[in-house]
């Protein structure tokens, strides 16, 4: 099972600001099951849709 990254947000957002959560909430309001996960290697929050596999065939 894969996941598609919709957007990346740096972890250093201003205090009280949750841009990744706000973006994910807007996508959910549009019917896309977006969630936020932390990518520790890049120190960023990722908004992803899980279970979506990209078709790489031409």
N, C-alpha and C positions, 0 to 999 in steps of 0.2 A: 504494500500500500504506500502510495506516495503522497506528497503534499505540494501544493502550488503556492508560492510566495506572492502575495498581492502587493505588499509594500514593506519597506524597512524604515525604522525610526531609531535614531541614536538614543542610547540609554540615558544620556545626560540632559534630558529635557528640564526646563525650569521647574522648580518646586511647585507642586499642585497642578502641573500640566500633565495630561495623559493622552498625547496625540495618537498613539497606537490604539489605545482602547476606544477613543472617539472614532477613529477611522473604521475599526472593526464593527462598532455599533452601527455606523452608517451603512456598511456593507450588509449587515444582518437585516437592517430595515428594508433593504432592497431585495431580500430573499436569499442572499448568499451566506452560507454557514461559516463565517469567518471567526477565527480565534486568534489570540495573541500568544506568542511563545517567545522565550528569551534565547538568543543565540549568544552563548558565552564567549565563543571565539572572536566574534566581531563586536561584542559589547553593544548589541542592538536588539530591539524588539522587532519581531517579524509578525506581520498579519498574514495568516495562512488559511487556506481551505484544505482540509485533510481529506484523504481518500481520492484525490483527483490525480489521475495519471495523465501526463502529457503524451500525446501520440507523436512519436518522432518519425514515423514513416512518411515518405513523400507521396 
